[in-house]
Amino acid sequence: MRMASPRRTSLGLASFAVALLLPHVALASGHKTAPPCVSATEASQHPNTEVCVSAHIYEVVELSDGSRFLDVCPQALADNDCRFFILSLPEDRETVGPLRQYKDMDVRIRGVIRPMHGRMGMLLSHVRQFSGGQPRFKPNPLLLKGFNAQSERMPVHDPNLAPSGRGRTFMNNQDKITLSDKKP
């Protein structure tokens, strides 16, 4: 009976260990498969959730106030039966860019489905949403009311941080100990 050499055995064990650990390394590296996109007709069934929507853009409509709509419903469908739309606001024009290029194209767009004017809609605020990216962050204007970065006032009024009546100190006056009171 012939014995395997120690070198051959250690190589076999090393390759076996790599084969066992490889799937775990791939999972830990952060590569996730993107969830499939839902169709424009299914999008209205996912309120207040962030999803990827796969849709055909039939028309790009621009209103007089600068708002733009990506029409995802065919012309044969009545306007009242169209339950989903994509909206781009005028203040997002610079970050979204031109939308006419998407007319008659199939797109995949990521965003939060929200109820808007009796229908479900998605707000398009940045061009990266077409490639699976996040919408543009918009701070809540009610939280920023009266905030000035150069003032020493806190940006948010928190009653726990305000002094109550007289000023708060680290120790009360009664708790202070003088050095002469200490005995060795």
Secondary structure, DSSP 8 states (H G I E B T S, - for coil): -----HHHHHHHHHHHHHHHHHHHHHHHTT-------EEHHHHTTSTT-EEEEEEEE-EEEE-TTS-EEEE-S-TTS-GGG--EEEEE-GGGHHHH---GGGTTEEEEEEEEEEEETTEEEEE---GGGGGT--------TTTTTT--TTSSS-SS--GGGS--SS---SS-GGG---GGG---
